[in-house]
Amino acid sequence: MLNQFVLVGRYHGCNGLSITVNLPHKETEESTIVMNQVHIRVTETMMDSIQSHVKHNDIIAFKGTIEDGNTLVATKVTFLQSRNDREEEASNE
């Protein structure tokens, strides 16, 4: 049995060593996207990197394992859109 997940979503915030990510769930009849929040446990090193590179609504990806039935534990984090990307885009305009 595989025990891995890959998740891409928008950074919502953090609490201790837990990251909250918003995931688009489905489109409603009014053509709006419903967001689900998922909590992912990270290491201190990952948290330091996330806090220095990411702000609210940046796109972030996680790879990890599922522990204790439904706890997502990240083993890798990738920044798909970060504060540096936005600053670079703004300076080019």
C-alpha positions in Angstrom: 0.0 0.0 0.0 1.3 3.5 -0.9 1.4 6.0 1.9 2.2 9.2 0.1 0.4 12.4 -0.9 1.2 15.3 -3.2 -0.8 18.4 -2.6 -0.8 21.8 -4.3 -2.8 24.7 -2.8 -2.7 28.3 -1.7 -1.0 29.1 1.6 -3.4 30.3 4.2 -1.4 30.5 7.4 0.4 28.6 10.1 0.0 27.6 13.7 3.0 26.1 15.5 4.4 23.5 13.1 1.1 23.1 11.2 0.5 24.8 7.8 -3.0 25.5 6.5 -3.5 25.3 2.8 -6.6 26.3 0.8 -7.6 23.8 -1.9 -10.3 24.5 -4.6 -13.0 21.9 -4.1 -15.7 22.4 -6.7 -17.6 24.9 -8.7 -21.1 25.8 -7.5 -24.1 26.7 -9.6 -23.1 30.3 -9.2 -19.7 29.6 -10.9 -17.8 30.1 -7.6 -15.1 27.9 -6.3 -15.4 26.5 -2.8 -12.2 26.3 -0.9 -11.4 23.5 1.6 -8.7 23.9 4.2 -6.2 21.2 4.8 -3.7 21.1 7.7 -0.2 19.8 7.1 2.5 19.1 9.7 6.0 20.4 8.8 9.4 20.4 10.4 11.0 23.5 12.0 13.3 23.9 9.0 10.4 23.8 6.6 8.5 26.3 8.7 11.4 28.7 8.7 11.7 28.5 4.9 8.0 28.9 4.4 7.8 31.9 6.6 10.7 33.6 4.8 9.5 32.9 1.2 5.7 32.7 1.3 2.8 35.0 2.1 -1.0 34.5 2.2 -2.4 33.0 -1.1 0.9 32.0 -2.6 0.9 28.7 -4.4 2.8 26.0 -2.5 3.2 22.3 -3.0 3.8 19.5 -0.5 4.9 15.9 -0.7 4.7 13.7 2.3 3.1 10.7 4.2 -0.1 10.1 6.0 0.3 9.2 9.7 -2.2 8.1 12.4 -5.0 7.7 10.0 -5.5 11.2 8.7 -2.5 13.4 9.7 -0.6 14.8 6.7 3.2 15.1 7.4 5.3 16.9 4.8 8.6 15.5 3.8 9.2 18.1 1.0 7.9 21.6 0.3 8.1 23.4 -3.1 7.3 27.1 -3.6 5.4 27.5 -6.9 4.8 31.2 -6.4 6.6 33.2 -3.8 7.2 36.7 -2.5 10.3 36.9 -4.6 8.4 36.0 -7.8 5.9 38.9 -7.2 8.7 41.4 -6.4 10.5 40.5 -9.6 7.3 40.8 -11.6 6.5 44.2 -10.1 10.0 45.5 -10.9 9.7 44.4 -14.5 6.5 46.3 -15.1 
